[in-house]
């Protein structure tokens, strides 16, 4: 069964710099990020904090604008020669159509103005502080990397689970 790989954004802060990119690989010496197709290598001993975030899809605006609809199916000619819908309501004239179009344009603009900043929020999934080198934290961080997801170290995971479960038996 094929395993899906989910890329995560990593924001690494060192003493002097901040690096942002897709977390590609964590090894014993470096953390490797992919930033717009370019690989950035950051030495582990320089990293102070790491934030992990999901990759969000681009915002696609909502549209409530109804202009130039084909109403041939909605309205039929009644016995009095007026266009009415199936409940007997008359077809709106040019003035009502223009008012509805203006209202829908304004409402669409307002809805998108509210939704865009909400969509832009991208909270951290995980945050790691590296005040001192901690191998367990770097192992945890590696779970978010593309390399680890594509090539999981199953034997090491089973060994870790076994050690955790043995501590529960006491």
Buried (B, 14 or more C-beta within 10 A) or exposed (E): EEEEEEBBBBBBBBEEEEBBBBBBBBEEEBBBBBBEEEEBEBEBEBBEBBBBBEEEEEEEEEEBBEEEEEEEEEBEEEEEEEBBBEEEEEBBEEEEBEEBBEEBBEEBEEBBEEEEEEBEEEEEEBEBEBEEEEEEBBBBBBBBBBBBBEEEEEEEEEEEEEEEEEEEEE
